[in-house]
């Protein structure tokens, strides 16, 4: 005989509370394992394809690990130093950009030349403010990342955890499946498959879109001659998971920088604007429909709320689990709505074979 629904809800509620308490208390300890598990989850489809191509699970895992190591080395040696250099240069160039903006406005609006003008005093403070806050922000981000996760953890622990979890992924899934309550196993499997479909469609798809668009923007802007093209493209690609925001923010930043660098060369400025117009076209009509799909079920507003809430409560670890939890809640919500639509609470008399006799007579 199955447990009453009230007891089942109690037990599942206790399990959820224990999970949240452990996440809050052991966040820093769990971080490398969560990161390693996320990497293994993302790479499991690749390992499955290599297995279907004839490799063993060990061979597929070793192949993926070697390719990932090669990519990491190339990023460390080639891309990351350039990104840091351009970010530093952009912060240092902020005073000059603000000064040129002040000169431009003063020439076209002579009333701003008054030293007592509030607008002029504000513009004069922009450079110092941007440089101070920008440098402080960059320094805070770097120091926070290094204090949160040491280099040893990322270099040693995370790859090791990811390797062994990827190697034993299918066995772990089978073991978890064997522990499911038998009465509810089919429903849990169905909900688990839906959650996996949402995560696969959104996280893997959006990461692919962000990577492709960031690469496109960076290369195209550098070829167009924009001074900080690499960092602008990286920023635009990184926030592409929010529809239109990546292109709008990246486009505004790139066009603003192009106006100062290519003032009077309207062809170059038009090329910069055309790059983001082309990127927006490819994202909306090709990349997102192909890689993400239209039935993911994770609205950007809901995703941002989950990231903000879990980030506030549990820090960086909370942000890592925010997307899976948001996906799970979305699937459970849709399942609950389906159950509600199938219930007499929703259908009322329409859900019965016939209405009561007294109402039928009326």
N, C-alpha and C positions, 0 to 999 in steps of 0.2 A: 504494500500500500504506500502510495506516494505521500510525502510530507504535505501538510496543509500549506496553502499559499502564504499565509501569514508567517509561518515559521521559515519558509524558503526566503521570503523577503528579509526576515531578520538576519538569517545567516549570510545572505549576499550583502546586506548592509554592513554587517560586522567585517566581512572580508574587504569591502571597499574602504572602510574606515582604517583598517590595519594597513592597507596599501598606502593610503595618504599619509598616515603617521610615519611609516617607514620611509616614504619619499621625503618627508620633511626632516626626519632625524638623521637619515643616512644618505642625504643627497650627494655630498662630495665623495662618499665611498662608492655609491652606486654609479657615479658619472661614467667612469671608463667602461663599465659593463653595459650601460645603456647605449653609449656611443658605439661600442663594439657590436652590440646586438642590432642597432640600427644599420650599421654598415653591412652586417651579414644578411639582414632582411633585404636591403637594396640589391645585393649581389646574388642572392639565391636564384632568381630567374636566369641569370647568366650561367651559373653553375649547372642548372638543369639543362640548359641548351647545350652546354659542352658535354654533359653526360649523354644526351641524345645523339651528339655527334660522334660518340665512341669512347670518350675519356671516362675513366673511373672518377668517383667523387674526390678521391685524394688528388688525382691528376688535375681535375678541374679547379680544385681549391688552390693548389700550388700555382697553376697557370695564372689564375686571377690575382693571387698575391704578388707574383713577380711583375705583372703588368701594373698593378697599383703602386708597387714600390718604384718602378721606373717613372710613372707619372708624377709621383710625389717628389722624386729627386729633380725632375725637370722643372716642376713648379718652384721648388725651393731655390734652384740655381738661376732660373730665367725670369719667371713671372713675378714672384713675390717681391724681390728687391726693387724691380721697376715700379710696382704698385706703391710701395712705401716711398720711393723717391718722388713719384709724381704727387702723392698725397701731401708730402712735406712741401714740395714746391708750390702746390696749389694754396696751401695755408700761408706760406711766406709771400705769395704773390697777392694775397688779399688786400694788403694796404695799397699797393699800386693800382689794383683794379678799382678800389673805392676812390682813390685820388683822381683817376681818370674819369670816373663817373661824376665826381664833384665838378671837375673842369668842364665836362660836357654839359651838365645842367646849368652851370654858371654862364657859359657862353650863350645858351639859348634862353635863359631866364635871368637877366641881369640883376633883378631884385634880390637874387640869392647872394650877391656879392657883399651885402651888408653883413658886417662881422657879428652883429647882434641877432641876425636871423636864426630862428630856431632850426630851420631846415639845414642851414650851413653848419651849425654846431653839431647837429645830429649826424650829418654826413662825415664831418671831421672825426667823429668818434667811431664810425663804422669800422674803419681799418683796424684800429687798436682792439676794438671789441671782437671782431672776427678772428684776428690773429691770436689774441689771448684765449678766447673760448675754444677756437679750433685746435690750438696746440694743447690746451688742457684736456679737451675731449679725446684727441688722439693718444695723449699720454695716459689718460685714465683707461681707455679701452685696452691699450697694450698691457698696462700694469695689472688690470683686472683679469685679463685673460691669462696672464702668466701666474698670477696668484691663485686663480681658480683651478687651473689645471697645469701642473708642472710639465716641463718638457719631457721628463722621464716617462710620465704616464702616457703621453701621446706617442712617444717614440717606441715604447716597449709594450706597455700593458694593453692599450687599445688594439694594436695590430694582432697581438697574440689572442686576445679575447675574440676578435672578429674572425680570425683564422679557425679557431676551434669551434665556434658557433656555426660558421658556414660549413665546416666539415660535417658536423653532427646535426644540421638543421632539420633534415627529414626525420631523423630519429627522435629529436625533441618534439616535433609536431605530432608524431605517432604516439609518443609517450603521454603528451597532454590529452590527446584524443581518448586514450585508454582510461583516463581519470575522469572523464565527463560522466555526470549522472545519467544512467541509462534511459530514464523516462524522458529526459529533455535533450539527449544527445543529438537527435536530428535537427531540432530547432537551433541549438547552440552552434552546430556545424554550419547551418544555413546563415545564421547571423555572423559567424566568424568569416565565412566566405564573402559576405557582403562588406564587412569591415575591411577585409584584405583587398577587395576590389576598389573600395574608396581610397585606401592608402596607396595602392598601386597606381590608380588612375591619377590621383592628385599629387602625392609627394614625388613619386618617380617621374610623372609627366611634367610637373611644374619645375622640378630640378633640371630636367632636360631642356625645357623651354628657356629657363633662366640662363643655363650654361650656353646654349646656342645663341641666344640674343645678346648676352654679354660679350661673347666672342665676336659676333658680327659687328656690334657697335664699336668695340675696342679697335678691331682691325680696320674697319671702315673709317673711323675718326682719325686714327693715326695716318692712314693713307691720304686722308684729306688734308693733313697737315696741322690738325688741332694740337695745341701744345700739351694739353692734359687729356688726350684722347683715351688713353688706357684706363685711367681712374674713372673718367666719366662713363665709359662703357661698362666698367665693372659695377658702378653704382646703379646704372640703369638696368643691367641684367639682374642684379641681386634683388631688386624690389619689383621685378616683373610679375611675381606671384599675385600682386594686387592689380586687377585689370586696369589698364590705361595709366596707372600711377607711374610705373617704371618709365614709360615713354614720355609722359608729361614732365616728370621731374628731370630725367636725363636730358630730354630735348631742351627744356628751359635752361638747364645748366650749360649744355653744349652751345646753344645759340647765344647765350649771354657771354660766354667766353669767346665765341667766334666774333661777336660784335666788337670786342676790345682788341682781338688779335688781327682781324681782317677788316677793320672799319674802312669803308669805301670800296672794298672788294666784294661786291654783292654776289658775285658768282660763287665764291667760296662759302659765303654765309648761306646761300641757297642750297649748296651741296650738303652742308651740315644739317640743315632742316630736312632735306630730301632723304638723308640716311635714316632719320627717325621716322619719317613717313613710311619709308619702305619697310623698316623693322616692324612698325605697327601693323602694316598690311600683312606681312608674312606671319606675324604672331596670331592675328585674329582670324585669318583665312586658311592657314596651312598648319602652323606648328601646334597651336592649342587644340584645334579639332582633331588632329592626328594623334598627338601625344597624350592629351588630357581627356578629351571627349566632353560630351555635353551632359552626361548623367552621373557626374561625380558626387554631387549632393553636398559639397562643402562650400557654403557661401563665404565670400571673403570677409564679410562683417562678422560672421560667426567664428571664423578662423582667427581674426584679429582679437576678438573678445577672449577666446580661449588662450591665445598666446599672452595677452596682457594679464589675465587672471592667474594663470599658472606661473607666469614669470614673476608676478608680484608675491605669490604665496611661497613658491619653492625655488625661486632664482633660476639660474641657467638650466638646472636639471628639469625644472617644471616646464620650461620652454621646449625641451626635448620630447617630453611626453604629451605636450599640449595637442599636437596634431593627431596622434593615435586616439587620445581620449575624446577629442572633438569628433573624430570620425565614428567612434563607437557610440557616443551619445546620439549622433545624428541617425545612425542605423537603428538604435533602440527606439528613438522617437518615431521613426517611420514605421517600425514594427508595432509600436503601441497604437499608432493611428490606424493601421490596418486592422488590429484586433478590435479597436473601438468601432470602426465602420462595419465589422462583421457581428457586432453585439446588438442585443435588443435595446440597450441604452441609446444607441444611435438610430436603429431602424424603427423602434416603437412598434406600432400596430402593423406597419408595412412589412416587418420582419416575420409576422405570423402567417400561417397558412390562410386564415380567414379572420376578419375582425370579429369582435364580440357580437352576439346575436342582436342585442339591443341597439347597437350602433348600426349594424347592417340593416335593421328594419327602418331606421331613420333615413 
